Structures are given as C-alpha cells and as structure tokens.
Amino acid sequence: MRTLVILVVACATLRADFSYQETSKMTGGTLVSILRLGGPFTRKAREPIVSTVLIKGNRMATLGKENSTIIDLDKESITEINLSKKTYSVMTFAQMRQAMDDAIARAQAQQKKQQKAAPKGNPNIEAKFKVSAKATGKTKSVQGLSAKEMVITMDLEGTDKDTGNSGSMTVINDAWMATVPGYDQVKAFHQKMAQKMAREFQPELSRMAMSDPRMMQGMAESAKELSKVAGVPVETVMKMGTGITVDSTDSSSQKQGPGVRDAITGSLPFGRKKKNDDPPPQQKQDQKQSGSALLLEMTTDLTSFSSSAVDASKFDVPAGFKQVDSDLVKRPR
C-alpha cells in the first residue's frame, strides 16, 4: 500500500503544472538607434514582447498578444496560432526536419549555380563557430532571489579564402541564475524535447561534429561549466556585435551614419564590396583599432512563477479558427 502511495505521488509530481511570464525588450545597440529614427512606424518593433508560458505534462504553450505556439511532445507537433488573422497551422517534428533539409539543399544548389556563373566573383567563405561558458562567481539579488552569474559566449568567424579578409560576430548571454521552486517541470519538458529533436536531427549533428570537432568540444566544455550553476535564468542580457565583451555598451561612433552601415554590413565578409567603397588603408587601420560595435542588446526577464493548475483549454485552438499550411512547410512549394 505504501509503495502504491509513493508511486501515485511521484507520478503527480512529474505531471505537475507550471507557468511563468517572459518579457523581452531591446535595451541598446545600433539597431535600436536605427529603429528610433522610424518614429511611430517602428514603435511596435521597439515595444517589449510579453508572453505567458504554460506547462502541462508533455505540452507547452507560449501565449502572446498576437501569436501563440503549442508544442505537444506526445504528438511531436508544433501548432502556430495567429490570433489577429484567426488562423493556425500544425507542423510535425519530421516535417520540420524535412523542411530544413530542403532549405539546405536549395541553398547549396543556389551557391553552386552562382559559383558556376561567376566563379571569380563570389567569395569563398570558411566559417568557424565557437562556444564557451563561464561561471563568474558573482551574485546579486533578482526579484528577491539570490542569483549567480553565468556568461555564455558564441563566436562566428568568417574568412574569405581568396582574399584573406576576415570578420566575426559575437553573441554573449549574461544570465543570472536563481533557484525557483517548480521550475523543474520546465527543465524536464525541455530535456524530453531535446531528446526527440536529437533523434530527428542526428544526421545534421553528426555532420557538424565531423566538419568542426572543435565546436563540439567547445559545447561539451560549456556543458561542464553550465553544470556548476544550477537554477533558472531569471534575468538575461543578450548582446550581439563585433569585438564585444560582456561589459560592452553603446559608443557615440555607432550612432554615426557610416558607422552604423559598417557595423551592420561589415561585420562578416559575406558578400562583395564595391571597390570604390573600400576605405583608405589608414582608415582601415583606424577601424580595426576602434574597438567593438554593439549591434543589439536584448534583456529578458522571467517573472510570475506559479505551480498552480493550468487550464487545459489554453492548449486548444480557439473555435472558428481556420487551418492553413505552416510557412516553413509550404515555402519549398
């Protein structure tokens, strides 16, 4: 009898509900300065993105103001709901895998076509990806919770084999981790989803490991570092740019017209530049020594954590909504 009670309690714990609110907003960077120039026309893009995340067993719903997404691990499906158009689409994990395979094949075919048409006019780019994580040991209070800092850095480096020109893009996630009761339900959901996705995308992961073993090694080392800090990323500041660090901020030079253009179009050597667009050698050297260019800073906060029962109807498509093809699936057509 006692064993039966324990099993019932354990099952109830595993199937417990959980919910929280996620708020993301652009808090800095060149792109924010550009959007501000648009005035009321870009106000919507600059507004915070607020969504409610619900977990109920093997289902997760992300409910937004205009769009909602429902992931069902049992059905291995993703449902996208457009509240303004009153439409919805359903895509399986297998369909997503096929759509991505088709997209890669089309991109490779287009690249070969371009190289054949103008073999000397297209850059021969070699790209390398690196990822690292570091537990800094710093602590602070976030929403009354004791949080520890974890910094995750991802670097994309590109080199034109023909010219030797190179460029890079860096993405830094400065996360403050805290213990939140009940959040284990969210972690368990993501772990199950990762296992299913790994099964679907195993061929791509294998090719990735063979093409750049150092990247896989970096991810393994990062996983070890991540294990040092347990908890939930209650506050995360994501920074994207060139030559940036976790402490990088906006610079006055980034708000200049040419500086904005160079920061965005010159970050990676993808694409060709006209000869008359190339700056003089001295200007090139000055640009090289000028430091970082912060393109975007995005701050995300997780709040309103709750282990209360979640309404099952929140995972249903609203009555009267019309089913349409998923954009990802219909695009190849």
N, C-alpha and C positions, 0 to 999 in steps of 0.2 A: 504493500500500500504506500509506504513511504517513498519507494522508488518511483511509483506512478506519479505521485505528487511532484517530485523533483523534475520528472520529465515534462509534466504539464507546465510547470513554472518556467523551465528552460525554454520551451517552445514559445511560450507567451512573450518571454524576454526577446527572443530572436525576431518575433514578428511585431515588436512594439512599433508605434508610430512616432514620427518626429517631424518637426517643422522649424523653419527659421526664415529670416528675411535677409536678402542680399542687396546692397546698394553700391553701385559703381558710378564714378564720375571722373571726368577729365580734370586734373588739378594743375597741369602745367605742360610745357613743351611747345615747340614751334607750331605744331598742328592746331593747338588751342588758339594761338595768336592769329593763325590764318582764319579759323572759324569765326573769331570775333569780328573780323573785317566784314563778314557777311551780314552782321546785324541780325534783324528779325528772321532773315531767310535761313540762318543756321542755328537759331536758338534751340530748336528741337534736338539737334545733334549734340548740343552742349549741356542739355539737361541731364540730371542724374538718371541712371537706369535702375529702377527698383523692381525686384521680383520676389515672390514668395516660393520657397522650396518645400515640398511636402514629400515625406517618405512613408509608404505604407506597404510593408512586406517587400515584394520584389518589384515595386513600382515607384517611380519618382516623377513628380510633376513640378515643373518650373512655370509659375503663373506670372505673366507680365501684364502691362497695361494694354498692349495691342496684340501680343503674341504669347502663346503658351506651348510648352513642349512636354510630352508624356513619354517616358521610357518604361517599357514593360520587358523585364528580363525573361519572364516565362514565355512570352510570345516572341521575344527577340525582335522587338519592333520599336520604332520611334514615330510618334504622332505629332505633327506640327499643326497648330491651330491658329488661324488668322482671325482674330476677333473683329477687326474692322470690316473685312470682306465676307465674314461668316462662311469661311471655307476651312477644310482640313485635309491633310494628306497623311498617308501611312507608308513607312518605308521599313523593310526588314534589315537586319544587320547584313544579311547576304546580299541584298540589293545595294546597300551602301558600299560594300566591298567591290561589287561588280562595277558600280558607277565610278569608283576611284580608279579601278584598273583600266576602264575605258578612257578616263580622262588622261591618265599617264600615257597610254598608248597613243592617243591623239596628239599629245604634246610632243612625244618623241618623233612621231611621223612628221609633224609640222617643222620640228627642228631640223630633221634630215632634209626636208624639202627646201628650207631656207638655205642650208649649207650647200646644197647642190646647185641652187640658183645663183648664189653669190658666196662661194667658199672663202673668199678673202675678205668679205665684208662683214662677216658675223664673228663676234668674239668667241674664243674658245675658253670657256669658263670652267675652272676647277673650284668646287665649293667644299668647304670643310665645316663641320659642326662640332662644337664642344659644349659640354655642360658640367657644371660643378656646383657644389652646395657647401655651405659653411655655417656651423652653429657658432655665433659670435660670443655667446656667454652673457650678452646684455639682457636686462629685464626692464619692464615697465608695466604700469597698470593700464589696462584697456577695458573700458566698460566695467570697472571694478574687479577685473580678473587679472591675476598675475601672469604676464605673458613673457615668453622668451623669444629672442630674435633668431631667425633663420634666413640666410641670404642665398638665393639660387640664381646662378648666372649662366646664361646661354649665349654663346658667341657663334655667329655665322661669318666665315671668312671666304672671300671670293678672289680668285686670281686669274687674270687673262693670260693664258699660256703663251699667246703670240706676242703680246706687248710687255708682259711683266707687270702691268698695272694691277693693283690690288685694292681691296676695300673691305670693310667689315660692318657688321650690325650686331649690337649687343642688347639683350633683353635681361633686365635684372628684376627679380621679385624679392622685395624686402618684406618678409612675412613675420608677424608677431603671433606666436602660437600659445594658446591657453587651453586648459582642461575645461571642457563643457560636458556636464552630465547628459547622457542620452545620445550624444553625437556619434557614438559607436555604430548606431544604425545607419548613419550616412556613410561611414567608412566601410561597413560591411557591404552596402549596396555597391559602392564604387569598386570594391575588390571583386565582387561577383561579375560586374560589368567588364572589368579589366580582363578577367579570365575568359569571358566569352569573346571579347574583342581580340585577344591574343590568339585564340583559336581561329578566328576568321582571317586575321591579318598575319598569320605566321609566315607565309611566303615572303611578304614585304619585310618583316623583321629579320628574316634570315638573310635576305639580300642586303639589308642595311648593315648587318654585322659583318658580312663578307667585304662590303665596299669600304667600310671605315671602322676597323676594330677598335680604334682609339675612342670613337664616340661611345660605343657600347661599354668600354672600360670606364669612361667618364661617368656614364649613367649608373654603373654598378657602384663606383666610389661615392657618387652622390647619394645613392640609396642608403649606404652605410652611415653617411653623415646625417641624413634625414632621420634615421632611427634614433639619433641622440636626443632629439627634441620631440616629445610627444605632445599631442593636443590638436587644436583647431586653429586655422589661420584667421583669427578674429579681425585682423587688420592687415591688409596687404597693399603695398605701394609698388606698382609695376612701372619700370622706366625702360624706354626704348630709344636707342640712339647710337651714335658712333663715338667711341673712345670714352664712354661714360663710366662712372662708378656709382656706388650706392648713395654717395653724397652729392652727386651732380645736380645742379639747378639751372634755371634759365639764365642765359647770358644776354647782354644787350645786343651783341652782334647777331644773335639768332633772329632778332626782330627786324633786321635789315632785309630789303628785298632780295639782293643776290645771295645773302647768307641763307635765307630760307630756301631758295632754289637749290643751292649747293648742298644744304643739309639733307634735302629730300632726294634729289636726283643723283647726287654724287656719293651716296653712302656706300653703294656696291657697284662694281664695274659691270653691271648688267645693261647692255645697250650701248649704242655708239654715240660719241660726241662729235659735233662738227668741229673741223679744225680751227675755225675762227672763234670757237667758244672756249678753247683752251687758254687758261691764264698764262701770263709770262712766267718764266722759271722762278723769279724771285717771289711772285705772288703764290706760286705753287708751294714754295718752301714755307712762306708765311702761313698758308692754310694748314700745312702739315703740322706746324708748331703751335697753331692757335688753340689746340685742345679739343674739348668734346663738343658735341652737338646733341642736345636733348630734344628728340622729336616729339615724344609723348610721355606724359606721366598720368597714370590712372590709379586712383585709390578705391579699394573695395573694402567694405565693412560688412561683417556678419553680425546680426542682432536678433532679438526677439526669439531666442531658442525656447522650444517648448516640446515636452513629451506627451502632451495631451492627445487624445484620439483625433485622427484626421478623417474628415468627411469623405467617404468613398466616392461620392458623386463628383468630387473635384477632379477625378481621373477619367471622367466621361466626356465625350464630345458633346457640346451643347445641342439641344434638339433643334432641327431645322437647318443645321449647317450642311453645306454641300461638299462632297468629297471630290478632290482634284488630285492630279498626279503630283508627286513630290518634285520640286525643282531639280534636285540632284539626279533623280531617275529620268526625268523627261528631257534634260538638257542634251544628252547624246543624240536624241531623235532629231 
